[in-house]
Amino acid sequence: MTIQTEGTSPKRKILFVLAGICALGATFFAGTMVGFSVRPSVEAMAGITNKESSIQIGADFAPFWDAWKILNEKSIFAATTTDQQRVYGAIEGLAASYGDPYTTFFPPTEAQIFESDISGAFEGVGMEIGKRDGILVVVAPLKGSPAEKAGVRSGDKILKIDDTITTDMDTDEAVTHIRGKGGTTVKLTLFRDGEKEPLEISVVRAAIEIPTLETEKRKDGIFVIRLFSFTAKSPELFRGALREFVAFNNANPNNDKLILDLRGNPGGYLDAAVDMASWFLPVGSVVVKEDFGSKGEGQVHRSSGYNIFNKNLKFVILVDGGSASASEILAGALSEHGVAKLVGDKTFGKGSVQEVVPLTDNTFLKITVARWLTPNSKSINENGLTPEYVVKVTKEDLDKKRDAQMEKAIEVLTMP
């Protein structure tokens, strides 16, 4: 789903940004037709209203109107669709023409599903999906979700959803196919690296509760925080986990070793990532940068400077291909500032910012407006983060239920 996933307050950013931008009204192509006035008879026939007249475009719209007229006259399916549905289809095509899998149009049904995602109340299989090299891929199944229990893994490529081939399907359309009423089943045809044949996995949908955090006090003196998502309540829960760690440390001065496990964490709120980084960085330290390209001046998000830990802290962050977005922001910041070492596998590479712009009261556009950069100005998008200590998970590890990445993290923390 990416996320999608990945509620918000006015200036809070997730895998996208929910901005309170005014509705533009039910304008065809959201004003793209602006300035075109040579075919009034076709416009009248199509029932187009609310045309703008203040923006000029450098394109000839005559072929579009010719196609509209010819399709209306000749297609045997003309009677099965409304003018408004055709307009929605045209906007979907316009959004797709930008070649960005995260820039999409949401007609009414899809918009309603998306909003249920953001509220955190939905029924489905519980996995974040994205797109890599034009192919739908599982970013991560949520902990304890139907997808995880059925055996879906990070990195699985989604070839079919039920009997629908996913070629040319964007992530939001895929979500509409995967979602459904709890108790119903969806069949996923997946291709997994290392397997010779595609896998068919049936997943029973259920009400999804997004998990957040759990802690572990290991007998070897290492404290582990497992963070599963960056929700609105994550900063408070993380603060409580750090209090546990401090108490654990005070009970035994040698317990100064911390592991933050971000494996399979698909991200969430930007504010949560910045707040968490602030516990380890001096005030004003750069956590992440937003690069708007030629569209505007970049923005820098800085540490609030809680900075309660001294240099004796030994800190490892576990990441893998299911670590995305806010996970990459937090891991990248603490790694580049020398606070923590990264162990695991290369992260997903979801480093773009989406803004949601209403078109009508029940439709909107989600548009990529910026890219995330690490403090050292490295682009997260597509590149991801490569850990200092790369540990690949093998089929043998999975069969033996051996966590080689955790073992390496413990080894790094106990190095002299």
C-alpha positions in Angstrom: 0.0 0.0 0.0 3.4 2.8 0.6 2.5 3.9 2.4 1.4 4.4 2.4 -0.6 4.7 5.2 2.3 5.8 4.1 -3.0 10.1 9.4 -1.7 13.6 9.7 -1.8 17.0 11.3 -1.4 20.3 9.2 2.3 20.2 8.6 3.0 16.6 9.2 4.5 14.6 6.4 4.2 10.9 5.7 5.2 9.1 2.5 3.4 12.1 1.1 2.4 15.5 2.5 -1.3 16.2 3.3 -1.5 19.9 2.6 -4.5 22.0 3.2 -4.6 23.3 -0.4 -7.9 24.8 -1.6 -10.1 22.7 -3.9 -9.8 23.6 -7.5 -13.3 22.6 -8.4 -14.4 20.0 -11.0 -12.3 21.4 -13.8 -11.3 19.1 -16.6 -7.6 18.3 -16.4 -7.6 20.7 -13.4 -7.3 23.7 -15.7 -5.1 22.0 -18.4 -7.7 22.9 -21.0 -7.0 26.5 -20.3 -6.8 28.8 -23.3 -8.3 26.2 -25.7 -11.5 27.6 -27.2 -11.6 26.6 -30.9 -13.9 23.6 -30.4 -17.0 24.9 -28.5 -19.3 22.4 -30.2 -17.3 19.4 -28.9 -17.1 20.9 -25.4 -20.9 21.4 -25.4 -21.4 17.9 -26.6 -19.2 16.5 -23.8 -20.9 18.6 -21.1 -17.6 20.1 -19.9 -18.0 22.8 -17.3 -15.8 25.1 -15.1 -13.2 25.8 -17.8 -10.3 27.9 -16.7 -9.0 30.8 -18.8 -5.9 32.1 -17.0 -3.2 29.5 -17.8 -1.7 28.9 -21.2 -0.3 25.5 -22.3 2.0 24.7 -25.2 0.1 21.7 -26.5 -2.5 21.2 -29.3 -5.7 19.8 -27.8 -7.4 19.2 -31.2 -6.3 15.5 -31.3 -7.8 15.0 -27.8 -11.2 16.4 -28.8 -11.1 14.5 -32.1 -10.5 11.3 -30.1 -13.3 12.1 -27.7 -15.7 12.7 -30.6 -14.6 9.5 -32.5 -14.8 7.3 -29.5 -18.2 8.6 -28.6 -19.5 7.9 -32.1 -17.8 4.6 -32.8 -17.0 2.7 -29.6 -19.5 -0.1 -28.8 -18.7 0.7 -25.1 -19.6 4.3 -25.3 -23.0 3.8 -23.6 -21.4 2.0 -20.6 -19.4 5.0 -19.4 -20.3 8.5 -18.4 -18.6 11.7 -19.5 -17.4 12.1 -15.9 -15.8 8.7 -15.9 -14.0 9.5 -19.1 -12.7 12.7 -17.6 -11.4 10.8 -14.6 -9.7 8.3 -17.0 -8.1 11.2 -18.8 -6.8 12.7 -15.6 -5.4 9.3 -14.6 -3.6 9.1 -17.9 -2.2 12.7 -17.5 -0.9 11.8 -14.0 0.7 8.6 -15.4 2.4 10.5 -18.2 4.8 12.0 -15.7 6.4 8.6 -15.2 6.4 8.7 -11.4 4.6 5.7 -9.7 3.7 7.9 -6.7 2.0 10.7 -8.7 -1.6 9.4 -9.1 -5.2 10.6 -9.4 -7.8 9.3 -7.0 -11.4 9.1 -8.3 -14.1 8.8 -5.7 -13.8 5.1 -4.8 -10.0 5.1 -4.6 -10.1 8.4 -2.7 -12.3 6.8 0.0 -10.0 3.8 0.3 -6.9 6.1 0.6 -8.6 8.2 3.3 -9.4 5.0 5.3 -5.6 4.2 5.1 -4.7 7.5 6.6 -7.2 7.2 9.4 -5.5 3.9 10.3 -8.8 2.0 10.1 -9.1 -0.4 7.2 -9.5 -4.0 6.2 -7.0 -5.8 4.0 -3.8 -7.9 4.2 -1.5 -5.5 6.0 1.5 -4.8 3.8 3.2 -1.8 2.3 3.7 -1.9 -1.5 5.9 0.2 -3.8 7.3 0.1 -7.3 10.8 -0.7 -8.4 12.0 -0.8 -12.0 8.3 -0.6 -13.0 7.3 -3.7 -11.0 5.1 -3.8 -8.0 7.0 -5.0 -5.0 6.2 -5.7 -1.3 8.1 -3.1 0.8 7.2 -4.9 4.0 4.3 -6.9 5.5 3.3 -5.4 8.9 4.1 -7.4 12.0 1.4 -9.8 12.9 -0.6 -9.0 9.7 -2.4 -11.6 7.6 0.2 -11.0 4.9 3.1 -11.8 7.2 1.3 -14.9 8.6 0.6 -16.2 5.1 4.4 -16.0 4.3 4.6 -12.8 2.2 8.1 -11.3 2.5 9.8 -7.9 1.8 11.1 -7.8 -1.7 8.4 -10.1 -3.2 7.4 -9.0 -6.7 3.6 -9.0 -7.2 2.9 -10.5 -10.6 -0.9 -11.0 -10.2 -3.6 -10.1 -7.8 -6.3 -12.8 -8.0 -6.5 -13.2 -11.8 -5.5 -9.6 -12.7 -1.9 -9.2 -14.1 -0.2 -6.2 -12.5 1.8 -5.0 -15.5 1.4 -1.2 -15.8 -0.7 -1.2 -12.6 0.3 1.6 -10.2 0.5 1.2 -6.4 -2.8 2.8 -5.6 -4.7 0.7 -8.1 -3.0 -2.4 -6.7 -4.3 -1.4 -3.2 -7.9 -1.3 -4.5 -7.5 -4.8 -5.7 -5.9 -6.1 -2.6 -8.2 -4.4 -0.1 -11.5 -6.0 0.8 -13.9 -7.0 3.5 -12.4 -9.0 6.4 -12.8 -12.7 6.1 -12.6 -12.7 2.3 -9.5 -14.1 0.5 -7.1 -12.5 -2.1 -4.7 -14.6 -4.1 -1.2 -13.1 -4.7 1.1 -14.5 -7.4 4.6 -13.5 -6.3 8.1 -13.9 -7.6 10.8 -14.2 -5.0 14.5 -13.9 -5.6 16.1 -17.3 -5.2 13.0 -19.2 -6.3 12.7 -20.7 -9.8 8.9 -20.5 -10.1 6.3 -17.9 -9.0 4.6 -18.5 -5.7 0.8 -18.4 -5.1 -0.1 -17.2 -1.7 -3.7 -16.8 -0.5 -4.3 -14.3 2.2 -7.4 -13.9 4.3 -8.2 -10.2 4.7 -8.8 -8.8 8.2 -9.1 -5.6 10.1 -5.6 -4.2 10.3 -4.1 -2.7 13.4 -0.8 -1.0 12.7 1.8 -2.1 15.4 4.2 0.4 16.7 6.9 -0.7 19.2 8.2 -3.3 21.5 11.3 -3.6 23.7 13.6 -6.4 24.9 16.1 -6.6 27.7 18.6 -9.2 26.7 20.6 -11.2 29.2 23.8 -10.2 27.6 23.1 -6.6 28.6 21.9 -5.4 25.2 18.6 -3.4 25.0 16.6 -3.8 21.8 13.9 -1.5 20.6 11.8 -2.9 17.7 10.0 -0.1 15.9 7.4 -1.3 13.3 6.0 2.0 12.1 6.2 5.8 12.5 2.7 6.7 13.7 1.4 9.8 15.6 2.0 8.0 18.9 5.5 6.7 18.0 7.5 9.6 19.5 5.8 9.1 22.9 6.3 5.3 22.9 9.9 5.8 21.8 10.5 8.2 24.7 9.1 5.6 27.1 11.4 2.9 25.5 14.4 5.1 26.0 13.5 5.6 29.7 13.4 1.8 30.0 16.9 1.7 28.4 18.3 4.3 30.8 16.9 2.5 33.8 18.3 -0.8 32.4 21.7 1.0 32.0 21.6 2.5 35.5 21.0 -0.9 37.0 24.2 -2.1 35.4 26.7 0.5 34.1 27.9 -2.0 31.4 24.5 -2.0 29.8 25.3 0.8 27.4 24.5 -1.1 24.2 21.4 -0.3 22.2 19.9 -1.9 19.1 17.1 -0.1 17.1 15.5 -2.6 14.8 13.9 -0.9 11.8 13.7 -4.0 9.6 10.4 -4.2 7.8 9.4 -0.7 8.9 7.8 1.0 5.9 7.9 4.5 7.4 5.2 7.0 8.4 5.3 10.4 9.9 8.3 12.6 9.2 7.8 14.5 12.5 8.2 11.2 14.3 11.5 10.5 12.7 12.9 14.0 13.4 11.7 13.8 17.1 13.4 10.4 17.6 16.6 11.6 16.0 16.6 14.5 18.4 17.3 12.2 21.4 20.7 11.5 19.9 21.7 14.7 18.1 22.7 18.2 19.3 20.3 21.0 18.7 20.3 22.3 15.1 21.9 19.1 13.6 20.5 18.3 10.2 18.2 15.3 10.3 16.9 15.4 6.7 16.7 17.8 3.8 13.9 18.3 1.3 15.0 19.0 -2.3 12.3 20.6 -4.4 14.5 20.7 -7.5 13.7 23.7 -9.7 10.3 24.2 -8.1 11.5 26.0 -5.0 14.1 26.4 -2.2 14.9 23.3 -0.2 13.8 22.8 3.4 16.0 21.5 6.2 14.6 19.6 9.2 16.8 19.9 12.3 17.2 18.2 15.7 15.4 19.6 18.7 18.5 18.7 20.7 17.3 16.5 23.5 20.6 14.8 23.0 20.6 12.9 26.4 23.3 10.2 25.5 27.0 10.6 25.9 29.8 9.2 23.7 29.8 5.9 25.7 26.6 4.8 24.0 27.2 1.8 21.6 24.4 1.9 19.1 23.4 -0.3 16.1 20.5 0.2 13.8 19.2 -2.9 11.9 17.8 -2.2 8.4 16.8 -4.3 5.4 14.9 -4.0 2.1 11.6 -3.4 4.0 13.0 -0.3 5.8 11.6 2.7 3.9 10.8 6.4 4.1 10.9 7.6 7.7 13.1 4.5 8.6 15.6 5.6 6.1 15.5 9.2 7.3 16.2 8.2 10.9 18.8 5.6 10.1 20.6 7.9 7.5 20.8 10.8 10.0 22.1 8.8 12.9 24.6 6.9 10.7 26.0 10.0 9.0 26.3 11.9 12.3 28.4 9.0 13.6 25.9 8.1 16.4 25.0 4.6 15.1 26.3 1.9 12.8 24.0 0.3 10.3 23.8 -3.5 10.0 21.6 -5.6 7.7 20.8 -5.1 4.0 20.2 -2.2 1.6 17.1 -0.3 2.4 14.1 0.1 0.0 14.9 3.6 -1.3 11.5 5.5 -0.8 12.8 9.0 -0.6 10.2 11.1 -2.2 7.6 13.5 -0.8 4.0 13.5 -1.9 1.5 16.3 -1.6 -2.3 15.6 -1.7 -4.2 18.2 -3.6 -8.1 18.1 -3.6 -9.7 18.5 -7.0 -13.3 18.1 -5.9 -14.9 17.1 -2.6 -14.3 13.4 -3.3 -11.3 13.3 -5.7 -7.7 14.4 -5.4 -4.2 14.2 -6.9 -1.2 12.9 -5.1 1.9 14.5 -6.5 5.6 14.0 -5.9 6.9 17.5 -5.0 10.3 16.8 -3.4 13.0 14.2 -2.6 14.5 13.4 0.8 18.3 13.9 1.2 20.4 12.7 4.1 22.4 15.3 6.1 25.3 14.7 3.7 22.9 15.4 0.8 22.7 11.8 -0.4 19.4 11.1 -2.2 17.4 8.3 -0.5 15.0 7.9 -3.4 15.8 4.6 -5.3 19.4 4.6 -3.9 18.4 3.6 -0.4 21.0 3.2 2.4 23.8 0.6 2.3 24.8 -0.5 5.8 28.4 -0.5 7.0 27.9 -4.2 7.7 25.9 -5.9 5.0 24.3 -9.3 6.0 22.2 -11.1 3.5 19.4 -13.3 4.8 19.7 -16.7 3.2 17.2 -19.5 2.7 19.1 -21.6 5.1 18.8 -18.9 7.7 15.1 -18.8 7.2 14.7 -22.5 7.4 16.7 -22.7 10.6 15.0 -19.6 12.0 18.4 -18.0 12.5 18.7 -14.2 12.7 22.1 -13.6 11.2 21.6 -9.9 11.0 20.8 -9.7 14.8 23.9 -11.8 15.4 26.0 -9.4 13.5 24.6 -6.4 15.3 25.5 -8.1 18.7 29.0 -8.8 17.4 29.4 -5.2 16.3 28.3 -3.9 19.8 30.6 -6.2 21.6 33.7 -5.3 19.6 36.6 -3.9 21.7 
